[in-house]
Amino acid sequence: MTKPAHKIRICLLSVTIWKNQSDKGSWYSVTPSRAYKQDDGWKETSSIGFDDLLTLAKLLDLAHSWIANQLASDSSDASTSQAA
């Protein structure tokens, strides 16, 4: 299984950032989730309640910033390797 590129967590909410590759280059996608506990342990769901929406918005903002930095880094790495 592929490892995530990055994960950002605030309390029970998190966003997982995935780096995807193709012959046209790389791109990133984001999966939001909320943790909850049941008798058999911790689980995750993609269902987000009303009270979690603002926290999720903050997580998505942080994910956007992280991806923007990675894209800039990826493009500068590609420019450096092409120049060599």
Chimera marker file (.cmm) of the C-alpha trace (Angstrom):
<marker_set name="trace">
<marker id="1" x="0.000" y="0.000" z="0.000" r="1" g="1" b="0" radius="0.5"/>
<marker id="2" x="1.254" y="3.473" z="-0.878" r="1" g="1" b="0" radius="0.5"/>
<marker id="3" x="2.251" y="5.730" z="1.998" r="1" g="1" b="0" radius="0.5"/>
<marker id="4" x="0.712" y="9.197" z="2.189" r="1" g="1" b="0" radius="0.5"/>
<marker id="5" x="2.899" y="12.165" z="1.303" r="1" g="1" b="0" radius="0.5"/>
<marker id="6" x="1.740" y="14.004" z="4.423" r="1" g="1" b="0" radius="0.5"/>
<marker id="7" x="-0.948" y="13.928" z="7.097" r="1" g="1" b="0" radius="0.5"/>
<marker id="8" x="-2.270" y="16.900" z="9.082" r="1" g="1" b="0" radius="0.5"/>
<marker id="9" x="-4.357" y="16.354" z="12.206" r="1" g="1" b="0" radius="0.5"/>
<marker id="10" x="-6.370" y="18.585" z="14.541" r="1" g="1" b="0" radius="0.5"/>
<marker id="11" x="-7.995" y="16.628" z="17.370" r="1" g="1" b="0" radius="0.5"/>
<marker id="12" x="-10.115" y="13.882" z="15.770" r="1" g="1" b="0" radius="0.5"/>
<marker id="13" x="-10.063" y="15.372" z="12.268" r="1" g="1" b="0" radius="0.5"/>
<marker id="14" x="-7.323" y="14.842" z="9.728" r="1" g="1" b="0" radius="0.5"/>
<marker id="15" x="-6.496" y="15.282" z="6.078" r="1" g="1" b="0" radius="0.5"/>
<marker id="16" x="-4.264" y="12.820" z="4.301" r="1" g="1" b="0" radius="0.5"/>
<marker id="17" x="-2.340" y="14.136" z="1.308" r="1" g="1" b="0" radius="0.5"/>
<marker id="18" x="-1.451" y="11.702" z="-1.454" r="1" g="1" b="0" radius="0.5"/>
<marker id="19" x="1.134" y="12.240" z="-4.187" r="1" g="1" b="0" radius="0.5"/>
<marker id="20" x="0.063" y="10.776" z="-7.523" r="1" g="1" b="0" radius="0.5"/>
<marker id="21" x="2.340" y="10.123" z="-10.503" r="1" g="1" b="0" radius="0.5"/>
<marker id="22" x="1.659" y="9.776" z="-14.201" r="1" g="1" b="0" radius="0.5"/>
<marker id="23" x="3.564" y="10.197" z="-17.430" r="1" g="1" b="0" radius="0.5"/>
<marker id="24" x="2.360" y="13.826" z="-17.454" r="1" g="1" b="0" radius="0.5"/>
<marker id="25" x="3.871" y="14.556" z="-14.040" r="1" g="1" b="0" radius="0.5"/>
<marker id="26" x="2.737" y="14.487" z="-10.445" r="1" g="1" b="0" radius="0.5"/>
<marker id="27" x="-0.278" y="15.904" z="-8.645" r="1" g="1" b="0" radius="0.5"/>
<marker id="28" x="-1.695" y="15.772" z="-5.137" r="1" g="1" b="0" radius="0.5"/>
<marker id="29" x="-5.064" y="14.731" z="-3.757" r="1" g="1" b="0" radius="0.5"/>
<marker id="30" x="-6.554" y="15.072" z="-0.275" r="1" g="1" b="0" radius="0.5"/>
<marker id="31" x="-8.729" y="12.729" z="1.782" r="1" g="1" b="0" radius="0.5"/>
<marker id="32" x="-10.470" y="14.201" z="4.852" r="1" g="1" b="0" radius="0.5"/>
<marker id="33" x="-11.458" y="11.939" z="7.746" r="1" g="1" b="0" radius="0.5"/>
<marker id="34" x="-12.737" y="11.948" z="11.313" r="1" g="1" b="0" radius="0.5"/>
<marker id="35" x="-11.634" y="9.411" z="13.924" r="1" g="1" b="0" radius="0.5"/>
<marker id="36" x="-14.076" y="7.799" z="16.321" r="1" g="1" b="0" radius="0.5"/>
<marker id="37" x="-13.798" y="5.048" z="18.897" r="1" g="1" b="0" radius="0.5"/>
<marker id="38" x="-15.878" y="1.882" z="19.030" r="1" g="1" b="0" radius="0.5"/>
<marker id="39" x="-15.649" y="-1.127" z="21.301" r="1" g="1" b="0" radius="0.5"/>
<marker id="40" x="-13.167" y="-2.817" z="18.957" r="1" g="1" b="0" radius="0.5"/>
<marker id="41" x="-10.855" y="0.210" z="18.654" r="1" g="1" b="0" radius="0.5"/>
<marker id="42" x="-10.370" y="3.391" z="16.668" r="1" g="1" b="0" radius="0.5"/>
<marker id="43" x="-11.974" y="3.785" z="13.235" r="1" g="1" b="0" radius="0.5"/>
<marker id="44" x="-12.072" y="6.526" z="10.606" r="1" g="1" b="0" radius="0.5"/>
<marker id="45" x="-14.955" y="7.882" z="8.561" r="1" g="1" b="0" radius="0.5"/>
<marker id="46" x="-15.270" y="10.416" z="5.775" r="1" g="1" b="0" radius="0.5"/>
<marker id="47" x="-18.553" y="11.643" z="7.261" r="1" g="1" b="0" radius="0.5"/>
<marker id="48" x="-18.040" y="15.091" z="8.792" r="1" g="1" b="0" radius="0.5"/>
<marker id="49" x="-20.617" y="16.699" z="11.085" r="1" g="1" b="0" radius="0.5"/>
<marker id="50" x="-21.711" y="20.312" z="11.281" r="1" g="1" b="0" radius="0.5"/>
<marker id="51" x="-19.593" y="21.026" z="14.371" r="1" g="1" b="0" radius="0.5"/>
<marker id="52" x="-16.442" y="19.865" z="12.555" r="1" g="1" b="0" radius="0.5"/>
<marker id="53" x="-16.802" y="21.944" z="9.395" r="1" g="1" b="0" radius="0.5"/>
<marker id="54" x="-14.729" y="24.968" z="10.469" r="1" g="1" b="0" radius="0.5"/>
<marker id="55" x="-11.933" y="22.759" z="11.770" r="1" g="1" b="0" radius="0.5"/>
<marker id="56" x="-12.008" y="20.822" z="8.506" r="1" g="1" b="0" radius="0.5"/>
<marker id="57" x="-11.827" y="24.125" z="6.601" r="1" g="1" b="0" radius="0.5"/>
<marker id="58" x="-8.657" y="24.986" z="8.544" r="1" g="1" b="0" radius="0.5"/>
<marker id="59" x="-7.184" y="21.565" z="7.784" r="1" g="1" b="0" radius="0.5"/>
<marker id="60" x="-7.959" y="22.006" z="4.089" r="1" g="1" b="0" radius="0.5"/>
<marker id="61" x="-6.310" y="25.442" z="4.174" r="1" g="1" b="0" radius="0.5"/>
<marker id="62" x="-3.189" y="23.897" z="5.744" r="1" g="1" b="0" radius="0.5"/>
<marker id="63" x="-3.247" y="21.098" z="3.158" r="1" g="1" b="0" radius="0.5"/>
<marker id="64" x="-3.508" y="23.673" z="0.358" r="1" g="1" b="0" radius="0.5"/>
<marker id="65" x="-0.459" y="25.527" z="1.695" r="1" g="1" b="0" radius="0.5"/>
<marker id="66" x="1.534" y="22.301" z="2.086" r="1" g="1" b="0" radius="0.5"/>
<marker id="67" x="0.699" y="21.178" z="-1.454" r="1" g="1" b="0" radius="0.5"/>
<marker id="68" x="1.547" y="24.610" z="-2.902" r="1" g="1" b="0" radius="0.5"/>
<marker id="69" x="4.980" y="24.422" z="-1.249" r="1" g="1" b="0" radius="0.5"/>
<marker id="70" x="5.494" y="20.877" z="-2.516" r="1" g="1" b="0" radius="0.5"/>
<marker id="71" x="4.524" y="21.820" z="-6.068" r="1" g="1" b="0" radius="0.5"/>
<marker id="72" x="7.027" y="24.685" z="-5.963" r="1" g="1" b="0" radius="0.5"/>
<marker id="73" x="9.683" y="22.327" z="-4.601" r="1" g="1" b="0" radius="0.5"/>
<marker id="74" x="8.814" y="19.649" z="-7.184" r="1" g="1" b="0" radius="0.5"/>
<marker id="75" x="9.129" y="22.141" z="-10.040" r="1" g="1" b="0" radius="0.5"/>
<marker id="76" x="12.443" y="23.534" z="-8.768" r="1" g="1" b="0" radius="0.5"/>
<marker id="77" x="13.758" y="19.963" z="-8.356" r="1" g="1" b="0" radius="0.5"/>
<marker id="78" x="12.701" y="19.187" z="-11.928" r="1" g="1" b="0" radius="0.5"/>
<marker id="79" x="14.385" y="22.373" z="-13.210" r="1" g="1" b="0" radius="0.5"/>
<marker id="80" x="17.592" y="21.511" z="-11.357" r="1" g="1" b="0" radius="0.5"/>
<marker id="81" x="17.668" y="17.930" z="-12.674" r="1" g="1" b="0" radius="0.5"/>
<marker id="82" x="16.968" y="19.103" z="-16.252" r="1" g="1" b="0" radius="0.5"/>
<marker id="83" x="19.812" y="21.637" z="-16.059" r="1" g="1" b="0" radius="0.5"/>
<marker id="84" x="22.290" y="18.981" z="-14.900" r="1" g="1" b="0" radius="0.5"/>
<link id1="1" id2="2" r="1" g="1" b="0" radius="0.2"/>
<link id1="2" id2="3" r="1" g="1" b="0" radius="0.2"/>
<link id1="3" id2="4" r="1" g="1" b="0" radius="0.2"/>
<link id1="4" id2="5" r="1" g="1" b="0" radius="0.2"/>
<link id1="5" id2="6" r="1" g="1" b="0" radius="0.2"/>
<link id1="6" id2="7" r="1" g="1" b="0" radius="0.2"/>
<link id1="7" id2="8" r="1" g="1" b="0" radius="0.2"/>
<link id1="8" id2="9" r="1" g="1" b="0" radius="0.2"/>
<link id1="9" id2="10" r="1" g="1" b="0" radius="0.2"/>
<link id1="10" id2="11" r="1" g="1" b="0" radius="0.2"/>
<link id1="11" id2="12" r="1" g="1" b="0" radius="0.2"/>
<link id1="12" id2="13" r="1" g="1" b="0" radius="0.2"/>
<link id1="13" id2="14" r="1" g="1" b="0" radius="0.2"/>
<link id1="14" id2="15" r="1" g="1" b="0" radius="0.2"/>
<link id1="15" id2="16" r="1" g="1" b="0" radius="0.2"/>
<link id1="16" id2="17" r="1" g="1" b="0" radius="0.2"/>
<link id1="17" id2="18" r="1" g="1" b="0" radius="0.2"/>
<link id1="18" id2="19" r="1" g="1" b="0" radius="0.2"/>
<link id1="19" id2="20" r="1" g="1" b="0" radius="0.2"/>
<link id1="20" id2="21" r="1" g="1" b="0" radius="0.2"/>
<link id1="21" id2="22" r="1" g="1" b="0" radius="0.2"/>
<link id1="22" id2="23" r="1" g="1" b="0" radius="0.2"/>
<link id1="23" id2="24" r="1" g="1" b="0" radius="0.2"/>
<link id1="24" id2="25" r="1" g="1" b="0" radius="0.2"/>
<link id1="25" id2="26" r="1" g="1" b="0" radius="0.2"/>
<link id1="26" id2="27" r="1" g="1" b="0" radius="0.2"/>
<link id1="27" id2="28" r="1" g="1" b="0" radius="0.2"/>
<link id1="28" id2="29" r="1" g="1" b="0" radius="0.2"/>
<link id1="29" id2="30" r="1" g="1" b="0" radius="0.2"/>
<link id1="30" id2="31" r="1" g="1" b="0" radius="0.2"/>
<link id1="31" id2="32" r="1" g="1" b="0" radius="0.2"/>
<link id1="32" id2="33" r="1" g="1" b="0" radius="0.2"/>
<link id1="33" id2="34" r="1" g="1" b="0" radius="0.2"/>
<link id1="34" id2="35" r="1" g="1" b="0" radius="0.2"/>
<link id1="35" id2="36" r="1" g="1" b="0" radius="0.2"/>
<link id1="36" id2="37" r="1" g="1" b="0" radius="0.2"/>
<link id1="37" id2="38" r="1" g="1" b="0" radius="0.2"/>
<link id1="38" id2="39" r="1" g="1" b="0" radius="0.2"/>
<link id1="39" id2="40" r="1" g="1" b="0" radius="0.2"/>
<link id1="40" id2="41" r="1" g="1" b="0" radius="0.2"/>
<link id1="41" id2="42" r="1" g="1" b="0" radius="0.2"/>
<link id1="42" id2="43" r="1" g="1" b="0" radius="0.2"/>
<link id1="43" id2="44" r="1" g="1" b="0" radius="0.2"/>
<link id1="44" id2="45" r="1" g="1" b="0" radius="0.2"/>
<link id1="45" id2="46" r="1" g="1" b="0" radius="0.2"/>
<link id1="46" id2="47" r="1" g="1" b="0" radius="0.2"/>
<link id1="47" id2="48" r="1" g="1" b="0" radius="0.2"/>
<link id1="48" id2="49" r="1" g="1" b="0" radius="0.2"/>
<link id1="49" id2="50" r="1" g="1" b="0" radius="0.2"/>
<link id1="50" id2="51" r="1" g="1" b="0" radius="0.2"/>
<link id1="51" id2="52" r="1" g="1" b="0" radius="0.2"/>
<link id1="52" id2="53" r="1" g="1" b="0" radius="0.2"/>
<link id1="53" id2="54" r="1" g="1" b="0" radius="0.2"/>
<link id1="54" id2="55" r="1" g="1" b="0" radius="0.2"/>
<link id1="55" id2="56" r="1" g="1" b="0" radius="0.2"/>
<link id1="56" id2="57" r="1" g="1" b="0" radius="0.2"/>
<link id1="57" id2="58" r="1" g="1" b="0" radius="0.2"/>
<link id1="58" id2="59" r="1" g="1" b="0" radius="0.2"/>
<link id1="59" id2="60" r="1" g="1" b="0" radius="0.2"/>
<link id1="60" id2="61" r="1" g="1" b="0" radius="0.2"/>
<link id1="61" id2="62" r="1" g="1" b="0" radius="0.2"/>
<link id1="62" id2="63" r="1" g="1" b="0" radius="0.2"/>
<link id1="63" id2="64" r="1" g="1" b="0" radius="0.2"/>
<link id1="64" id2="65" r="1" g="1" b="0" radius="0.2"/>
<link id1="65" id2="66" r="1" g="1" b="0" radius="0.2"/>
<link id1="66" id2="67" r="1" g="1" b="0" radius="0.2"/>
<link id1="67" id2="68" r="1" g="1" b="0" radius="0.2"/>
<link id1="68" id2="69" r="1" g="1" b="0" radius="0.2"/>
<link id1="69" id2="70" r="1" g="1" b="0" radius="0.2"/>
<link id1="70" id2="71" r="1" g="1" b="0" radius="0.2"/>
<link id1="71" id2="72" r="1" g="1" b="0" radius="0.2"/>
<link id1="72" id2="73" r="1" g="1" b="0" radius="0.2"/>
<link id1="73" id2="74" r="1" g="1" b="0" radius="0.2"/>
<link id1="74" id2="75" r="1" g="1" b="0" radius="0.2"/>
<link id1="75" id2="76" r="1" g="1" b="0" radius="0.2"/>
<link id1="76" id2="77" r="1" g="1" b="0" radius="0.2"/>
<link id1="77" id2="78" r="1" g="1" b="0" radius="0.2"/>
<link id1="78" id2="79" r="1" g="1" b="0" radius="0.2"/>
<link id1="79" id2="80" r="1" g="1" b="0" radius="0.2"/>
<link id1="80" id2="81" r="1" g="1" b="0" radius="0.2"/>
<link id1="81" id2="82" r="1" g="1" b="0" radius="0.2"/>
<link id1="82" id2="83" r="1" g="1" b="0" radius="0.2"/>
<link id1="83" id2="84" r="1" g="1" b="0" radius="0.2"/>
</marker_set>
